[in-house]
Amino acid sequence: MGDAMTSDFTTLDATGLRCPLPVLRARKVLRSVPDGGTLSIRTTDPAAPSDFEAFCRETGHVFIGVEDDGDARVVTLRKAT
């Protein structure tokens, strides 16, 4: 199907959603992400980056980082293997 480093990348638009909805939506989407795959979540909730760090600590997924993107932030996670 392709190289795992490039093909296992999923995005989720959670803009306009407030805590806990971005994390709940991400949890649902992660079910379909392959192990070791990457999920990028675009969010406007200022609490989302810290919520996702806590989510990763609790679930074993890897918090890769957060970047500003205009009026939103993009949080990137790697699914646990």
Sequence and secondary structure as in RCSB ss.txt:
>XXXX:A:sequence
MGDAMTSDFTTLDATGLRCPLPVLRARKVLRSVPDGGTLSIRTTDPAAPSDFEAFCRETGHVFIGVEDDGDARVV
TLRKAT
>XXXX:A:secstr
   HHHH EEEEEETT  TTHHHHHHHHHHTTS TT EEEEEE  TTHHHHHHHHHHHH  EEEEEEEETTEEEE
EEE   
